[in-house]
Amino acid sequence: MVSLSTWCRYIAHKFEYSVSLSWKSYKGGQISDREVGDVVWKNLFQGKLTYLHWAKGQEMDPTIGGQGGTLLVRKIPAADPTRVFVGDVVVLKDPQNLSSFLVRRLAATEGYEMVSKDEKEEPFILEKDQCWVLADNEKLKPKEANDSRTFGPVLMSNIVGRVIYCLRTAVDHGPVQNSYSSMRRDSPVLEVELDVDEMTKNHKA
């Protein structure tokens, strides 16, 4: 049973999401100023703040598991350092193939100084709207991990969501370890929208 306070926090998150999504559509010229209000209310009362995403590969093992996992992803209409934080597991457009998506952990955001293990490489600072993402599997070499050590900084605008729950098998599932701020923010969303039965039905493994 979801408490009243949780519902109130959930509705507040839905309203914030609806406003952000509508503003993004307005700035992109997809809707007029007259339509903004209608779109806000439509997004508030229809749809969810999450979606299911299937991910497979060794890169995020053990967080997801090498055999793949069904992920519950919180939608992020406009990613910036106030909405996603270092330590979060995010879904982002693959910078080498924008039609597909990667799941990686956010390791640094704009303003961070990046230092390479290679002494020949000069340190550099991530610029505005840039971030650095890494695979969780420390056993993999950089090329195998296919993360920022291979393709460099990524635009924050490429981030489309944050992974908040992972179902590896019907008996092995649970919340994903993100930054403290994100886990606190996502708790009402997880409590209201998590449906393990639905995730199990959509599981591909």
C-alpha positions in Angstrom: 0.0 0.0 0.0 1.5 3.3 -1.1 1.3 6.0 1.5 -0.2 9.5 0.9 3.2 11.2 1.3 4.7 8.9 -1.3 1.8 9.6 -3.7 2.3 13.4 -3.2 6.0 13.1 -3.9 5.2 11.0 -7.0 2.7 13.5 -8.4 5.2 16.3 -7.8 7.8 14.3 -9.8 5.2 13.8 -12.6 4.4 17.5 -12.7 8.1 18.4 -12.9 8.6 15.8 -15.7 5.5 17.1 -17.6 6.7 20.7 -17.4 10.3 19.7 -18.5 9.0 17.7 -21.4 6.6 20.4 -22.6 9.3 23.1 -22.3 11.6 20.9 -24.4 8.9 20.4 -27.1 8.2 24.2 -27.0 11.9 25.1 -27.4 12.2 22.6 -30.2 9.3 24.2 -32.1 7.2 21.1 -31.9 4.3 22.9 -30.0 3.1 26.5 -29.8 2.9 28.6 -26.7 -0.9 28.0 -26.6 -0.4 24.2 -26.5 2.1 24.2 -23.6 -0.5 24.1 -20.9 -2.5 21.3 -22.6 0.6 19.2 -23.1 1.6 19.6 -19.4 -1.7 18.3 -18.2 -1.8 15.5 -20.8 1.7 14.3 -19.7 0.7 14.6 -16.1 -2.4 12.4 -16.3 -1.3 10.0 -19.0 1.7 7.7 -19.3 4.4 6.8 -16.8 7.7 8.1 -15.6 9.4 4.8 -16.4 9.8 2.4 -19.2 11.3 -1.1 -19.6 14.7 -1.6 -21.4 16.5 -4.8 -22.2 20.3 -4.8 -21.8 22.8 -7.5 -22.5 26.6 -7.9 -22.3 29.5 -8.2 -19.8 30.1 -4.4 -19.6 27.8 -3.8 -16.6 28.4 -7.0 -14.8 27.6 -7.6 -11.9 25.0 -4.7 -11.8 23.0 -6.1 -14.7 24.6 -9.6 -15.3 26.3 -11.0 -18.3 23.2 -12.9 -19.5 21.2 -9.7 -19.7 18.6 -7.9 -17.6 15.2 -6.2 -17.9 15.7 -2.7 -16.6 13.2 -0.2 -15.2 14.4 3.1 -16.4 13.2 6.5 -15.2 12.8 8.9 -18.1 14.9 12.1 -18.1 13.7 14.6 -20.7 16.6 17.0 -20.2 19.7 15.6 -18.5 21.9 18.1 -16.6 23.9 18.0 -13.4 20.8 18.9 -11.4 18.9 15.8 -12.6 21.6 13.1 -13.0 24.5 12.7 -10.7 27.9 11.0 -10.6 27.3 7.4 -9.6 24.1 7.0 -11.5 23.6 4.1 -13.9 22.2 5.8 -17.1 20.8 4.9 -20.5 22.3 7.0 -23.2 22.5 7.1 -27.0 25.5 5.2 -28.2 27.9 8.0 -29.4 29.2 5.7 -32.1 25.7 4.7 -33.3 22.9 7.1 -32.2 20.2 4.7 -33.2 21.1 2.3 -30.4 21.6 2.7 -26.6 24.2 1.9 -24.0 23.9 1.4 -20.2 26.9 2.9 -18.3 27.6 4.5 -15.0 28.1 8.3 -14.8 31.7 8.9 -13.6 32.1 12.6 -14.1 30.3 15.7 -15.3 31.2 19.2 -16.5 34.0 20.8 -14.6 35.7 17.6 -13.6 39.4 17.3 -14.4 40.1 14.0 -16.2 43.6 12.5 -15.7 44.8 9.5 -17.8 46.9 6.6 -16.5 49.0 7.3 -19.6 51.6 9.9 -18.6 51.9 11.1 -22.2 48.3 12.3 -22.2 47.6 15.8 -20.8 44.8 16.2 -18.2 41.7 17.9 -19.4 38.5 19.4 -17.9 35.1 18.3 -19.1 33.3 21.2 -20.8 29.7 22.3 -20.3 27.2 19.6 -21.2 29.9 16.9 -21.2 30.1 13.8 -19.1 32.3 10.7 -18.7 30.7 7.2 -18.5 32.3 3.9 -17.5 31.4 0.3 -17.5 31.0 -1.4 -14.1 33.0 -4.5 -15.0 36.5 -3.7 -13.9 37.8 -7.0 -15.4 37.3 -5.7 -18.9 40.0 -3.8 -20.9 39.0 -0.3 -22.0 38.2 -1.4 -25.6 36.1 -4.3 -24.4 34.2 -2.0 -21.9 33.2 0.3 -24.8 33.0 3.4 -22.6 34.4 6.9 -22.4 38.0 5.5 -22.3 37.3 4.4 -25.9 35.0 7.1 -27.3 35.8 10.0 -25.0 33.4 12.5 -23.4 29.6 12.2 -24.1 27.0 15.0 -24.3 24.7 15.1 -21.3 21.9 15.5 -23.8 22.5 12.0 -25.0 21.3 10.6 -21.6 17.6 9.6 -21.8 17.1 7.8 -18.5 18.4 6.5 -15.2 18.2 2.7 -14.4 16.4 2.3 -11.0 15.6 -1.4 -10.9 17.1 -4.5 -12.6 15.6 -8.0 -13.1 18.3 -10.4 -13.9 16.1 -13.5 -13.4 12.7 -14.1 -11.9 14.4 -14.7 -8.5 17.3 -12.3 -8.8 16.2 -8.7 -9.0 16.3 -5.5 -7.0 17.0 -1.7 -7.0 20.1 -0.5 -8.8 22.7 1.3 -6.7 22.8 4.9 -7.8 23.9 8.1 -6.2 22.2 8.9 -2.8 20.4 11.9 -4.3 19.0 9.9 -7.2 17.9 7.0 -5.0 16.1 9.3 -2.7 14.4 11.1 -5.6 13.5 7.9 -7.4 12.0 6.1 -4.3 8.4 7.3 -4.8 8.6 6.5 -8.5 9.9 3.0 -7.8 7.2 2.4 -5.2 4.4 3.5 -7.5 5.5 2.2 -10.9 7.5 -1.0 -10.1 5.7 -4.1 -11.4 8.0 -7.1 -11.1 5.4 -9.4 -12.8 5.4 -7.2 -15.9 9.2 -7.1 -15.9 9.3 -10.9 -15.7 6.8 -11.3 -18.6 9.1 -9.0 -20.7 12.3 -10.7 -19.7 14.1 -12.2 -22.7 16.7 -14.5 -21.1 
